[in-house]
Amino acid sequence: MEAAQYRGWAIEPQSYESDGRRWRPKAMVSAAEGGTLRTYPVSAPLDVMFDTEREADGYAVAMAKKWIDDRG
């Protein structure tokens, strides 16, 4: 899945394959804050895994959007 934009933030899915050939959702979110580019990792709980990278990336993007919304 390609990078997405949401409310001024860039979201880059970085899901990765884990033991057992299952995929763990992860994303990097970044935005300029006070003139400095800030980047934050957003990872799912360890028990959240998917059968495909596409599913994991979709979850990662949704998780990152919620993280952005929760920041206010």
mmCIF file as Biopython writes it, N, C-alpha, C and O atoms, coordinates in Angstrom:
data_model
#
loop_
_atom_site.group_PDB
_atom_site.id
_atom_site.type_symbol
_atom_site.label_atom_id
_atom_site.label_alt_id
_atom_site.label_comp_id
_atom_site.label_asym_id
_atom_site.label_entity_id
_atom_site.label_seq_id
_atom_site.pdbx_PDB_ins_code
_atom_site.Cartn_x
_atom_site.Cartn_y
_atom_site.Cartn_z
_atom_site.occupancy
_atom_site.B_iso_or_equiv
_atom_site.auth_seq_id
_atom_site.auth_asym_id
_atom_site.pdbx_PDB_model_num
ATOM 1   N N  . MET A ? 1  ? 0.851  -1.179  0.000  1.0 0.0 1  A 1 
ATOM 2   C CA . MET A ? 1  ? 0.000  0.000   0.000  1.0 0.0 1  A 1 
ATOM 3   C C  . MET A ? 1  ? 0.894  1.238   0.000  1.0 0.0 1  A 1 
ATOM 4   O O  . MET A ? 1  ? 1.934  1.271   0.657  1.0 0.0 1  A 1 
ATOM 5   N N  . GLU A ? 2  ? 0.476  2.234   -0.735 1.0 0.0 2  A 1 
ATOM 6   C CA . GLU A ? 2  ? 1.253  3.462   -0.836 1.0 0.0 2  A 1 
ATOM 7   C C  . GLU A ? 2  ? 0.979  4.380   0.348  1.0 0.0 2  A 1 
ATOM 8   O O  . GLU A ? 2  ? 0.005  4.209   1.082  1.0 0.0 2  A 1 
ATOM 9   N N  . ALA A ? 3  ? 1.859  5.351   0.510  1.0 0.0 3  A 1 
ATOM 10  C CA . ALA A ? 3  ? 1.700  6.341   1.570  1.0 0.0 3  A 1 
ATOM 11  C C  . ALA A ? 3  ? 0.384  7.091   1.373  1.0 0.0 3  A 1 
ATOM 12  O O  . ALA A ? 3  ? -0.098 7.259   0.253  1.0 0.0 3  A 1 
ATOM 13  N N  . ALA A ? 4  ? -0.177 7.532   2.489  1.0 0.0 4  A 1 
ATOM 14  C CA . ALA A ? 4  ? -1.445 8.269   2.466  1.0 0.0 4  A 1 
ATOM 15  C C  . ALA A ? 4  ? -1.258 9.600   3.188  1.0 0.0 4  A 1 
ATOM 16  O O  . ALA A ? 4  ? -0.339 9.754   3.993  1.0 0.0 4  A 1 
ATOM 17  N N  . GLN A ? 5  ? -2.124 10.545  2.899  1.0 0.0 5  A 1 
ATOM 18  C CA . GLN A ? 5  ? -2.152 11.837  3.589  1.0 0.0 5  A 1 
ATOM 19  C C  . GLN A ? 5  ? -3.439 11.905  4.397  1.0 0.0 5  A 1 
ATOM 20  O O  . GLN A ? 5  ? -4.496 11.466  3.943  1.0 0.0 5  A 1 
ATOM 21  N N  . TYR A ? 6  ? -3.338 12.461  5.598  1.0 0.0 6  A 1 
ATOM 22  C CA . TYR A ? 6  ? -4.521 12.582  6.444  1.0 0.0 6  A 1 
ATOM 23  C C  . TYR A ? 6  ? -4.327 13.744  7.403  1.0 0.0 6  A 1 
ATOM 24  O O  . TYR A ? 6  ? -3.421 13.730  8.235  1.0 0.0 6  A 1 
ATOM 25  N N  . ARG A ? 7  ? -5.190 14.758  7.280  1.0 0.0 7  A 1 
ATOM 26  C CA . ARG A ? 7  ? -5.180 15.920  8.168  1.0 0.0 7  A 1 
ATOM 27  C C  . ARG A ? 7  ? -3.798 16.559  8.305  1.0 0.0 7  A 1 
ATOM 28  O O  . ARG A ? 7  ? -3.401 16.969  9.396  1.0 0.0 7  A 1 
ATOM 29  N N  . GLY A ? 8  ? -3.071 16.640  7.192  1.0 0.0 8  A 1 
ATOM 30  C CA . GLY A ? 8  ? -1.753 17.268  7.191  1.0 0.0 8  A 1 
ATOM 31  C C  . GLY A ? 8  ? -0.610 16.342  7.580  1.0 0.0 8  A 1 
ATOM 32  O O  . GLY A ? 8  ? 0.541  16.772  7.646  1.0 0.0 8  A 1 
ATOM 33  N N  . TRP A ? 9  ? -0.918 15.073  7.839  1.0 0.0 9  A 1 
ATOM 34  C CA . TRP A ? 9  ? 0.093  14.084  8.208  1.0 0.0 9  A 1 
ATOM 35  C C  . TRP A ? 9  ? 0.326  13.133  7.044  1.0 0.0 9  A 1 
ATOM 36  O O  . TRP A ? 9  ? -0.593 12.839  6.279  1.0 0.0 9  A 1 
ATOM 37  N N  . ALA A ? 10 ? 1.550  12.656  6.912  1.0 0.0 10 A 1 
ATOM 38  C CA . ALA A ? 10 ? 1.867  11.597  5.960  1.0 0.0 10 A 1 
ATOM 39  C C  . ALA A ? 10 ? 1.860  10.274  6.719  1.0 0.0 10 A 1 
ATOM 40  O O  . ALA A ? 10 ? 2.416  10.179  7.813  1.0 0.0 10 A 1 
ATOM 41  N N  . ILE A ? 11 ? 1.236  9.267   6.146  1.0 0.0 11 A 1 
ATOM 42  C CA . ILE A ? 11 ? 1.171  7.931   6.753  1.0 0.0 11 A 1 
ATOM 43  C C  . ILE A ? 11 ? 1.840  6.961   5.792  1.0 0.0 11 A 1 
ATOM 44  O O  . ILE A ? 11 ? 1.416  6.821   4.645  1.0 0.0 11 A 1 
ATOM 45  N N  . GLU A ? 12 ? 2.886  6.294   6.264  1.0 0.0 12 A 1 
ATOM 46  C CA . GLU A ? 12 ? 3.588  5.304   5.454  1.0 0.0 12 A 1 
ATOM 47  C C  . GLU A ? 12 ? 3.426  3.927   6.093  1.0 0.0 12 A 1 
ATOM 48  O O  . GLU A ? 12 ? 4.019  3.663   7.139  1.0 0.0 12 A 1 
ATOM 49  N N  . PRO A ? 13 ? 2.634  3.046   5.484  1.0 0.0 13 A 1 
ATOM 50  C CA . PRO A ? 13 ? 2.499  1.695   6.026  1.0 0.0 13 A 1 
ATOM 51  C C  . PRO A ? 13 ? 3.836  0.962   5.967  1.0 0.0 13 A 1 
ATOM 52  O O  . PRO A ? 13 ? 4.541  1.020   4.960  1.0 0.0 13 A 1 
ATOM 53  N N  . GLN A ? 14 ? 4.175  0.276   7.049  1.0 0.0 14 A 1 
ATOM 54  C CA . GLN A ? 14 ? 5.424  -0.490  7.112  1.0 0.0 14 A 1 
ATOM 55  C C  . GLN A ? 14 ? 5.186  -1.848  7.766  1.0 0.0 14 A 1 
ATOM 56  O O  . GLN A ? 14 ? 6.006  -2.318  8.554  1.0 0.0 14 A 1 
ATOM 57  N N  . SER A ? 15 ? 4.066  -2.471  7.437  1.0 0.0 15 A 1 
ATOM 58  C CA . SER A ? 15 ? 3.762  -3.774  8.014  1.0 0.0 15 A 1 
ATOM 59  C C  . SER A ? 15 ? 4.875  -4.752  7.684  1.0 0.0 15 A 1 
ATOM 60  O O  . SER A ? 15 ? 5.533  -4.638  6.649  1.0 0.0 15 A 1 
ATOM 61  N N  . TYR A ? 16 ? 5.078  -5.709  8.572  1.0 0.0 16 A 1 
ATOM 62  C CA . TYR A ? 16 ? 6.185  -6.647  8.380  1.0 0.0 16 A 1 
ATOM 63  C C  . TYR A ? 16 ? 5.747  -8.072  8.670  1.0 0.0 16 A 1 
ATOM 64  O O  . TYR A ? 16 ? 4.837  -8.320  9.462  1.0 0.0 16 A 1 
ATOM 65  N N  . GLU A ? 17 ? 6.423  -8.997  8.004  1.0 0.0 17 A 1 
ATOM 66  C CA . GLU A ? 17 ? 6.116  -10.411 8.161  1.0 0.0 17 A 1 
ATOM 67  C C  . GLU A ? 17 ? 6.766  -10.921 9.439  1.0 0.0 17 A 1 
ATOM 68  O O  . GLU A ? 17 ? 7.938  -10.656 9.708  1.0 0.0 17 A 1 
ATOM 69  N N  . SER A ? 18 ? 5.993  -11.648 10.208 1.0 0.0 18 A 1 
ATOM 70  C CA . SER A ? 18 ? 6.445  -12.177 11.477 1.0 0.0 18 A 1 
ATOM 71  C C  . SER A ? 18 ? 6.565  -13.695 11.392 1.0 0.0 18 A 1 
ATOM 72  O O  . SER A ? 18 ? 6.350  -14.281 10.331 1.0 0.0 18 A 1 
ATOM 73  N N  . ASP A ? 19 ? 6.904  -14.319 12.495 1.0 0.0 19 A 1 
ATOM 74  C CA . ASP A ? 19 ? 6.969  -15.777 12.535 1.0 0.0 19 A 1 
ATOM 75  C C  . ASP A ? 19 ? 5.637  -16.364 12.083 1.0 0.0 19 A 1 
ATOM 76  O O  . ASP A ? 19 ? 4.579  -15.800 12.359 1.0 0.0 19 A 1 
ATOM 77  N N  . GLY A ? 20 ? 5.691  -17.470 11.406 1.0 0.0 20 A 1 
ATOM 78  C CA . GLY A ? 20 ? 4.459  -18.108 10.953 1.0 0.0 20 A 1 
ATOM 79  C C  . GLY A ? 20 ? 3.871  -17.490 9.709  1.0 0.0 20 A 1 
ATOM 80  O O  . GLY A ? 20 ? 2.744  -17.806 9.329  1.0 0.0 20 A 1 
ATOM 81  N N  . ARG A ? 21 ? 4.630  -16.600 9.058  1.0 0.0 21 A 1 
ATOM 82  C CA . ARG A ? 21 ? 4.203  -15.973 7.804  1.0 0.0 21 A 1 
ATOM 83  C C  . ARG A ? 21 ? 2.930  -15.147 7.956  1.0 0.0 21 A 1 
ATOM 84  O O  . ARG A ? 21 ? 2.130  -15.065 7.024  1.0 0.0 21 A 1 
ATOM 85  N N  . ARG A ? 22 ? 2.741  -14.543 9.109  1.0 0.0 22 A 1 
ATOM 86  C CA . ARG A ? 22 ? 1.619  -13.627 9.333  1.0 0.0 22 A 1 
ATOM 87  C C  . ARG A ? 22 ? 2.190  -12.216 9.354  1.0 0.0 22 A 1 
ATOM 88  O O  . ARG A ? 22 ? 3.384  -12.025 9.585  1.0 0.0 22 A 1 
ATOM 89  N N  . TRP A ? 23 ? 1.342  -11.243 9.113  1.0 0.0 23 A 1 
ATOM 90  C CA . TRP A ? 23 ? 1.778  -9.854  8.969  1.0 0.0 23 A 1 
ATOM 91  C C  . TRP A ? 23 ? 1.335  -9.014  10.163 1.0 0.0 23 A 1 
ATOM 92  O O  . TRP A ? 23 ? 0.187  -9.099  10.598 1.0 0.0 23 A 1 
ATOM 93  N N  . ARG A ? 24 ? 2.246  -8.208  10.685 1.0 0.0 24 A 1 
ATOM 94  C CA . ARG A ? 24 ? 1.981  -7.308  11.802 1.0 0.0 24 A 1 
ATOM 95  C C  . ARG A ? 24 ? 1.854  -5.877  11.276 1.0 0.0 24 A 1 
ATOM 96  O O  . ARG A ? 24 ? 2.740  -5.401  10.567 1.0 0.0 24 A 1 
ATOM 97  N N  . PRO A ? 25 ? 0.757  -5.185  11.616 1.0 0.0 25 A 1 
ATOM 98  C CA . PRO A ? 25 ? 0.558  -3.812  11.156 1.0 0.0 25 A 1 
ATOM 99  C C  . PRO A ? 25 ? 1.509  -2.832  11.842 1.0 0.0 25 A 1 
ATOM 100 O O  . PRO A ? 25 ? 1.717  -2.884  13.054 1.0 0.0 25 A 1 
ATOM 101 N N  . LYS A ? 26 ? 2.072  -1.949  11.043 1.0 0.0 26 A 1 
ATOM 102 C CA . LYS A ? 26 ? 2.914  -0.871  11.560 1.0 0.0 26 A 1 
ATOM 103 C C  . LYS A ? 26 ? 2.868  0.266   10.552 1.0 0.0 26 A 1 
ATOM 104 O O  . LYS A ? 26 ? 2.780  0.032   9.346  1.0 0.0 26 A 1 
ATOM 105 N N  . ALA A ? 27 ? 2.928  1.498   11.047 1.0 0.0 27 A 1 
ATOM 106 C CA . ALA A ? 27 ? 2.969  2.667   10.166 1.0 0.0 27 A 1 
ATOM 107 C C  . ALA A ? 27 ? 3.878  3.719   10.786 1.0 0.0 27 A 1 
ATOM 108 O O  . ALA A ? 27 ? 4.064  3.767   12.002 1.0 0.0 27 A 1 
ATOM 109 N N  . MET A ? 28 ? 4.433  4.554   9.931  1.0 0.0 28 A 1 
ATOM 110 C CA . MET A ? 28 ? 5.168  5.734   10.376 1.0 0.0 28 A 1 
ATOM 111 C C  . MET A ? 28 ? 4.319  6.934   9.979  1.0 0.0 28 A 1 
ATOM 112 O O  . MET A ? 28 ? 3.871  7.045   8.838  1.0 0.0 28 A 1 
ATOM 113 N N  . VAL A ? 29 ? 4.106  7.824   10.933 1.0 0.0 29 A 1 
ATOM 114 C CA . VAL A ? 29 ? 3.362  9.052   10.643 1.0 0.0 29 A 1 
ATOM 115 C C  . VAL A ? 29 ? 4.308  10.225  10.819 1.0 0.0 29 A 1 
ATOM 116 O O  . VAL A ? 29 ? 5.131  10.233  11.735 1.0 0.0 29 A 1 
ATOM 117 N N  . SER A ? 30 ? 4.195  11.212  9.950  1.0 0.0 30 A 1 
ATOM 118 C CA . SER A ? 30 ? 5.089  12.358  10.036 1.0 0.0 30 A 1 
ATOM 119 C C  . SER A ? 30 ? 4.379  13.630  9.605  1.0 0.0 30 A 1 
ATOM 120 O O  . SER A ? 30 ? 3.476  13.620  8.769  1.0 0.0 30 A 1 
ATOM 121 N N  . ALA A ? 31 ? 4.825  14.724  10.207 1.0 0.0 31 A 1 
ATOM 122 C CA . ALA A ? 31 ? 4.301  16.047  9.871  1.0 0.0 31 A 1 
ATOM 123 C C  . ALA A ? 31 ? 5.273  17.083  10.403 1.0 0.0 31 A 1 
ATOM 124 O O  . ALA A ? 31 ? 6.062  16.810  11.308 1.0 0.0 31 A 1 
ATOM 125 N N  . ALA A ? 32 ? 5.206  18.265  9.834  1.0 0.0 32 A 1 
ATOM 126 C CA . ALA A ? 32 ? 6.016  19.375  10.326 1.0 0.0 32 A 1 
ATOM 127 C C  . ALA A ? 32 ? 5.332  19.956  11.560 1.0 0.0 32 A 1 
ATOM 128 O O  . ALA A ? 32 ? 4.156  20.316  11.521 1.0 0.0 32 A 1 
ATOM 129 N N  . GLU A ? 33 ? 6.079  20.039  12.642 1.0 0.0 33 A 1 
ATOM 130 C CA . GLU A ? 33 ? 5.582  20.634  13.892 1.0 0.0 33 A 1 
ATOM 131 C C  . GLU A ? 33 ? 6.594  21.682  14.331 1.0 0.0 33 A 1 
ATOM 132 O O  . GLU A ? 33 ? 7.742  21.365  14.639 1.0 0.0 33 A 1 
ATOM 133 N N  . GLY A ? 34 ? 6.153  22.929  14.354 1.0 0.0 34 A 1 
ATOM 134 C CA . GLY A ? 34 ? 7.052  23.997  14.770 1.0 0.0 34 A 1 
ATOM 135 C C  . GLY A ? 34 ? 8.271  24.127  13.876 1.0 0.0 34 A 1 
ATOM 136 O O  . GLY A ? 34 ? 9.356  24.460  14.352 1.0 0.0 34 A 1 
ATOM 137 N N  . GLY A ? 35 ? 8.105  23.869  12.585 1.0 0.0 35 A 1 
ATOM 138 C CA . GLY A ? 35 ? 9.207  23.986  11.643 1.0 0.0 35 A 1 
ATOM 139 C C  . GLY A ? 35 ? 10.136 22.787  11.600 1.0 0.0 35 A 1 
ATOM 140 O O  . GLY A ? 35 ? 11.123 22.800  10.865 1.0 0.0 35 A 1 
ATOM 141 N N  . THR A ? 36 ? 9.838  21.747  12.376 1.0 0.0 36 A 1 
ATOM 142 C CA . THR A ? 36 ? 10.662 20.539  12.401 1.0 0.0 36 A 1 
ATOM 143 C C  . THR A ? 36 ? 9.823  19.352  11.956 1.0 0.0 36 A 1 
ATOM 144 O O  . THR A ? 36 ? 8.671  19.210  12.365 1.0 0.0 36 A 1 
ATOM 145 N N  . LEU A ? 37 ? 10.403 18.498  11.116 1.0 0.0 37 A 1 
ATOM 146 C CA . LEU A ? 37 ? 9.705  17.296  10.699 1.0 0.0 37 A 1 
ATOM 147 C C  . LEU A ? 37 ? 9.754  16.289  11.842 1.0 0.0 37 A 1 
ATOM 148 O O  . LEU A ? 37 ? 10.834 15.905  12.291 1.0 0.0 37 A 1 
ATOM 149 N N  . ARG A ? 38 ? 8.604  15.871  12.302 1.0 0.0 38 A 1 
ATOM 150 C CA . ARG A ? 38 ? 8.490  14.882  13.380 1.0 0.0 38 A 1 
ATOM 151 C C  . ARG A ? 38 ? 7.948  13.585  12.791 1.0 0.0 38 A 1 
ATOM 152 O O  . ARG A ? 38 ? 7.019  13.602  11.983 1.0 0.0 38 A 1 
ATOM 153 N N  . THR A ? 39 ? 8.526  12.472  13.196 1.0 0.0 39 A 1 
ATOM 154 C CA . THR A ? 39 ? 8.102  11.160  12.734 1.0 0.0 39 A 1 
ATOM 155 C C  . THR A ? 39 ? 7.853  10.273  13.944 1.0 0.0 39 A 1 
ATOM 156 O O  . THR A ? 39 ? 8.647  10.234  14.884 1.0 0.0 39 A 1 
ATOM 157 N N  . TYR A ? 40 ? 6.731  9.562   13.900 1.0 0.0 40 A 1 
ATOM 158 C CA . TYR A ? 40 ? 6.331  8.705   15.018 1.0 0.0 40 A 1 
ATOM 159 C C  . TYR A ? 40 ? 5.957  7.316   14.504 1.0 0.0 40 A 1 
ATOM 160 O O  . TYR A ? 40 ? 5.223  7.201   13.522 1.0 0.0 40 A 1 
ATOM 161 N N  . PRO A ? 41 ? 6.448  6.267   15.150 1.0 0.0 41 A 1 
ATOM 162 C CA . PRO A ? 41 ? 6.001  4.912   14.788 1.0 0.0 41 A 1 
ATOM 163 C C  . PRO A ? 41 ? 4.675  4.602   15.472 1.0 0.0 41 A 1 
ATOM 164 O O  . PRO A ? 41 ? 4.468  4.962   16.631 1.0 0.0 41 A 1 
ATOM 165 N N  . VAL A ? 42 ? 3.793  3.942   14.760 1.0 0.0 42 A 1 
ATOM 166 C CA . VAL A ? 42 ? 2.512  3.510   15.314 1.0 0.0 42 A 1 
ATOM 167 C C  . VAL A ? 42 ? 2.389  2.007   15.017 1.0 0.0 42 A 1 
ATOM 168 O O  . VAL A ? 42 ? 2.313  1.599   13.858 1.0 0.0 42 A 1 
ATOM 169 N N  . SER A ? 43 ? 2.370  1.201   16.072 1.0 0.0 43 A 1 
ATOM 170 C CA . SER A ? 43 ? 2.319  -0.248  15.916 1.0 0.0 43 A 1 
ATOM 171 C C  . SER A ? 43 ? 1.079  -0.816  16.581 1.0 0.0 43 A 1 
ATOM 172 O O  . SER A ? 43 ? 0.589  -0.284  17.577 1.0 0.0 43 A 1 
ATOM 173 N N  . ALA A ? 44 ? 0.587  -1.891  16.020 1.0 0.0 44 A 1 
ATOM 174 C CA . ALA A ? 44 ? -0.559 -2.606  16.598 1.0 0.0 44 A 1 
ATOM 175 C C  . ALA A ? 44 ? -0.076 -3.463  17.768 1.0 0.0 44 A 1 
ATOM 176 O O  . ALA A ? 44 ? 1.110  -3.783  17.850 1.0 0.0 44 A 1 
ATOM 177 N N  . PRO A ? 45 ? -0.974 -3.835  18.666 1.0 0.0 45 A 1 
ATOM 178 C CA . PRO A ? 45 ? -0.606 -4.788  19.718 1.0 0.0 45 A 1 
ATOM 179 C C  . PRO A ? 45 ? -0.058 -6.071  19.092 1.0 0.0 45 A 1 
ATOM 180 O O  . PRO A ? 45 ? -0.427 -6.427  17.973 1.0 0.0 45 A 1 
ATOM 181 N N  . LEU A ? 46 ? 0.809  -6.751  19.806 1.0 0.0 46 A 1 
ATOM 182 C CA . LEU A ? 46 ? 1.482  -7.930  19.266 1.0 0.0 46 A 1 
ATOM 183 C C  . LEU A ? 46 ? 0.543  -9.053  18.861 1.0 0.0 46 A 1 
ATOM 184 O O  . LEU A ? 46 ? 0.903  -9.884  18.027 1.0 0.0 46 A 1 
ATOM 185 N N  . ASP A ? 47 ? -0.654 -9.095  19.434 1.0 0.0 47 A 1 
ATOM 186 C CA . ASP A ? 47 ? -1.572 -10.178 19.083 1.0 0.0 47 A 1 
ATOM 187 C C  . ASP A ? 47 ? -2.403 -9.879  17.828 1.0 0.0 47 A 1 
ATOM 188 O O  . ASP A ? 47 ? -3.203 -10.714 17.406 1.0 0.0 47 A 1 
ATOM 189 N N  . VAL A ? 48 ? -2.221 -8.705  17.234 1.0 0.0 48 A 1 
ATOM 190 C CA . VAL A ? 48 ? -2.953 -8.340  16.014 1.0 0.0 48 A 1 
ATOM 191 C C  . VAL A ? 48 ? -2.085 -8.699  14.815 1.0 0.0 48 A 1 
ATOM 192 O O  . VAL A ? 48 ? -1.029 -8.103  14.604 1.0 0.0 48 A 1 
ATOM 193 N N  . MET A ? 49 ? -2.535 -9.674  14.034 1.0 0.0 49 A 1 
ATOM 194 C CA . MET A ? 49 ? -1.806 -10.126 12.849 1.0 0.0 49 A 1 
ATOM 195 C C  . MET A ? 49 ? -2.798 -10.445 11.735 1.0 0.0 49 A 1 
ATOM 196 O O  . MET A ? 49 ? -3.970 -10.727 11.983 1.0 0.0 49 A 1 
ATOM 197 N N  . PHE A ? 50 ? -2.302 -10.392 10.512 1.0 0.0 50 A 1 
ATOM 198 C CA . PHE A ? 50 ? -3.137 -10.652 9.346  1.0 0.0 50 A 1 
ATOM 199 C C  . PHE A ? 50 ? -2.457 -11.647 8.420  1.0 0.0 50 A 1 
ATOM 200 O O  . PHE A ? 50 ? -1.246 -11.855 8.495  1.0 0.0 50 A 1 
ATOM 201 N N  . ASP A ? 51 ? -3.248 -12.260 7.547  1.0 0.0 51 A 1 
ATOM 202 C CA . ASP A ? 51 ? -2.716 -13.247 6.612  1.0 0.0 51 A 1 
ATOM 203 C C  . ASP A ? 51 ? -1.960 -12.620 5.448  1.0 0.0 51 A 1 
ATOM 204 O O  . ASP A ? 51 ? -1.085 -13.253 4.856  1.0 0.0 51 A 1 
ATOM 205 N N  . THR A ? 52 ? -2.301 -11.366 5.117  1.0 0.0 52 A 1 
ATOM 206 C CA . THR A ? 52 ? -1.646 -10.722 3.977  1.0 0.0 52 A 1 
ATOM 207 C C  . THR A ? 52 ? -1.091 -9.354  4.372  1.0 0.0 52 A 1 
ATOM 208 O O  . THR A ? 52 ? -1.555 -8.719  5.319  1.0 0.0 52 A 1 
ATOM 209 N N  . GLU A ? 53 ? -0.094 -8.928  3.620  1.0 0.0 53 A 1 
ATOM 210 C CA . GLU A ? 53 ? 0.492  -7.608  3.836  1.0 0.0 53 A 1 
ATOM 211 C C  . GLU A ? 53 ? -0.539 -6.518  3.561  1.0 0.0 53 A 1 
ATOM 212 O O  . GLU A ? 53 ? -0.586 -5.513  4.270  1.0 0.0 53 A 1 
ATOM 213 N N  . ARG A ? 54 ? -1.353 -6.711  2.546  1.0 0.0 54 A 1 
ATOM 214 C CA . ARG A ? 54 ? -2.374 -5.712  2.189  1.0 0.0 54 A 1 
ATOM 215 C C  . ARG A ? 54 ? -3.358 -5.476  3.341  1.0 0.0 54 A 1 
ATOM 216 O O  . ARG A ? 54 ? -3.688 -4.333  3.657  1.0 0.0 54 A 1 
ATOM 217 N N  . GLU A ? 55 ? -3.823 -6.566  3.966  1.0 0.0 55 A 1 
ATOM 218 C CA . GLU A ? 55 ? -4.736 -6.433  5.111  1.0 0.0 55 A 1 
ATOM 219 C C  . GLU A ? 55 ? -4.049 -5.711  6.269  1.0 0.0 55 A 1 
ATOM 220 O O  . GLU A ? 55 ? -4.638 -4.837  6.904  1.0 0.0 55 A 1 
ATOM 221 N N  . ALA A ? 56 ? -2.801 -6.085  6.537  1.0 0.0 56 A 1 
ATOM 222 C CA . ALA A ? 56 ? -2.062 -5.461  7.634  1.0 0.0 56 A 1 
ATOM 223 C C  . ALA A ? 56 ? -1.841 -3.977  7.366  1.0 0.0 56 A 1 
ATOM 224 O O  . ALA A ? 56 ? -1.979 -3.158  8.274  1.0 0.0 56 A 1 
ATOM 225 N N  . ASP A ? 57 ? -1.499 -3.623  6.131  1.0 0.0 57 A 1 
ATOM 226 C CA . ASP A ? 57 ? -1.300 -2.217  5.793  1.0 0.0 57 A 1 
ATOM 227 C C  . ASP A ? 57 ? -2.595 -1.428  5.911  1.0 0.0 57 A 1 
ATOM 228 O O  . ASP A ? 57 ? -2.579 -0.289  6.376  1.0 0.0 57 A 1 
ATOM 229 N N  . GLY A ? 58 ? -3.713 -2.009  5.501  1.0 0.0 58 A 1 
ATOM 230 C CA . GLY A ? 58 ? -5.003 -1.333  5.650  1.0 0.0 58 A 1 
ATOM 231 C C  . GLY A ? 58 ? -5.308 -1.043  7.111  1.0 0.0 58 A 1 
ATOM 232 O O  . GLY A ? 58 ? -5.771 0.045   7.455  1.0 0.0 58 A 1 
ATOM 233 N N  . TYR A ? 59 ? -5.049 -2.014  7.961  1.0 0.0 59 A 1 
ATOM 234 C CA . TYR A ? 59 ? -5.248 -1.828  9.398  1.0 0.0 59 A 1 
ATOM 235 C C  . TYR A ? 59 ? -4.282 -0.772  9.926  1.0 0.0 59 A 1 
ATOM 236 O O  . TYR A ? 59 ? -4.661 0.056   10.754 1.0 0.0 59 A 1 
ATOM 237 N N  . ALA A ? 60 ? -3.037 -0.797  9.454  1.0 0.0 60 A 1 
ATOM 238 C CA . ALA A ? 60 ? -2.028 0.165   9.912  1.0 0.0 60 A 1 
ATOM 239 C C  . ALA A ? 60 ? -2.438 1.597   9.577  1.0 0.0 60 A 1 
ATOM 240 O O  . ALA A ? 60 ? -2.268 2.499   10.397 1.0 0.0 60 A 1 
ATOM 241 N N  . VAL A ? 61 ? -2.974 1.809   8.379  1.0 0.0 61 A 1 
ATOM 242 C CA . VAL A ? 61 ? -3.410 3.157   7.990  1.0 0.0 61 A 1 
ATOM 243 C C  . VAL A ? 61 ? -4.582 3.602   8.860  1.0 0.0 61 A 1 
ATOM 244 O O  . VAL A ? 61 ? -4.609 4.744   9.318  1.0 0.0 61 A 1 
ATOM 245 N N  . ALA A ? 62 ? -5.546 2.722   9.092  1.0 0.0 62 A 1 
ATOM 246 C CA . ALA A ? 62 ? -6.685 3.068   9.956  1.0 0.0 62 A 1 
ATOM 247 C C  . ALA A ? 62 ? -6.209 3.361   11.381 1.0 0.0 62 A 1 
ATOM 248 O O  . ALA A ? 62 ? -6.696 4.296   12.017 1.0 0.0 62 A 1 
ATOM 249 N N  . MET A ? 63 ? -5.276 2.580   11.874 1.0 0.0 63 A 1 
ATOM 250 C CA . MET A ? 63 ? -4.724 2.762   13.213 1.0 0.0 63 A 1 
ATOM 251 C C  . MET A ? 63 ? -3.984 4.114   13.300 1.0 0.0 63 A 1 
ATOM 252 O O  . MET A ? 63 ? -4.096 4.824   14.299 1.0 0.0 63 A 1 
ATOM 253 N N  . ALA A ? 64 ? -3.234 4.454   12.250 1.0 0.0 64 A 1 
ATOM 254 C CA . ALA A ? 64 ? -2.508 5.724   12.224 1.0 0.0 64 A 1 
ATOM 255 C C  . ALA A ? 64 ? -3.478 6.910   12.193 1.0 0.0 64 A 1 
ATOM 256 O O  . ALA A ? 64 ? -3.237 7.920   12.854 1.0 0.0 64 A 1 
ATOM 257 N N  . LYS A ? 65 ? -4.567 6.796   11.435 1.0 0.0 65 A 1 
ATOM 258 C CA . LYS A ? 65 ? -5.563 7.872   11.404 1.0 0.0 65 A 1 
ATOM 259 C C  . LYS A ? 65 ? -6.186 8.078   12.782 1.0 0.0 65 A 1 
ATOM 260 O O  . LYS A ? 65 ? -6.406 9.215   13.198 1.0 0.0 65 A 1 
ATOM 261 N N  . LYS A ? 66 ? -6.468 6.999   13.485 1.0 0.0 66 A 1 
ATOM 262 C CA . LYS A ? 66 ? -7.010 7.116   14.838 1.0 0.0 66 A 1 
ATOM 263 C C  . LYS A ? 66 ? -5.987 7.775   15.754 1.0 0.0 66 A 1 
ATOM 264 O O  . LYS A ? 66 ? -6.354 8.609   16.582 1.0 0.0 66 A 1 
ATOM 265 N N  . TRP A ? 67 ? -4.719 7.422   15.624 1.0 0.0 67 A 1 
ATOM 266 C CA . TRP A ? 67 ? -3.651 8.015   16.424 1.0 0.0 67 A 1 
ATOM 267 C C  . TRP A ? 67 ? -3.606 9.527   16.172 1.0 0.0 67 A 1 
ATOM 268 O O  . TRP A ? 67 ? -3.475 10.309  17.113 1.0 0.0 67 A 1 
ATOM 269 N N  . ILE A ? 68 ? -3.714 9.930   14.918 1.0 0.0 68 A 1 
ATOM 270 C CA . ILE A ? 68 ? -3.716 11.363  14.567 1.0 0.0 68 A 1 
ATOM 271 C C  . ILE A ? 68 ? -4.934 12.044  15.181 1.0 0.0 68 A 1 
ATOM 272 O O  . ILE A ? 68 ? -4.809 13.116  15.772 1.0 0.0 68 A 1 
ATOM 273 N N  . ASP A ? 69 ? -6.106 11.438  15.048 1.0 0.0 69 A 1 
ATOM 274 C CA . ASP A ? 69 ? -7.328 12.018  15.613 1.0 0.0 69 A 1 
ATOM 275 C C  . ASP A ? 69 ? -7.223 12.174  17.129 1.0 0.0 69 A 1 
ATOM 276 O O  . ASP A ? 69 ? -7.675 13.175  17.685 1.0 0.0 69 A 1 
ATOM 277 N N  . ASP A ? 70 ? -6.632 11.193  17.792 1.0 0.0 70 A 1 
ATOM 278 C CA . ASP A ? 70 ? -6.516 11.230  19.255 1.0 0.0 70 A 1 
ATOM 279 C C  . ASP A ? 70 ? -5.547 12.307  19.735 1.0 0.0 70 A 1 
ATOM 280 O O  . ASP A ? 70 ? -5.604 12.708  20.898 1.0 0.0 70 A 1 
ATOM 281 N N  . ARG A ? 71 ? -4.660 12.781  18.861 1.0 0.0 71 A 1 
ATOM 282 C CA . ARG A ? 71 ? -3.727 13.851  19.239 1.0 0.0 71 A 1 
ATOM 283 C C  . ARG A ? 71 ? -4.431 15.201  19.359 1.0 0.0 71 A 1 
ATOM 284 O O  . ARG A ? 71 ? -3.895 16.147  19.937 1.0 0.0 71 A 1 
ATOM 285 N N  . GLY A ? 72 ? -5.635 15.273  18.805 1.0 0.0 72 A 1 
ATOM 286 C CA . GLY A ? 72 ? -6.399 16.509  18.927 1.0 0.0 72 A 1 
ATOM 287 C C  . GLY A ? 72 ? -6.334 17.287  17.707 1.0 0.0 72 A 1 
ATOM 288 O O  . GLY A ? 72 ? -6.923 18.365  17.630 1.0 0.0 72 A 1 
#
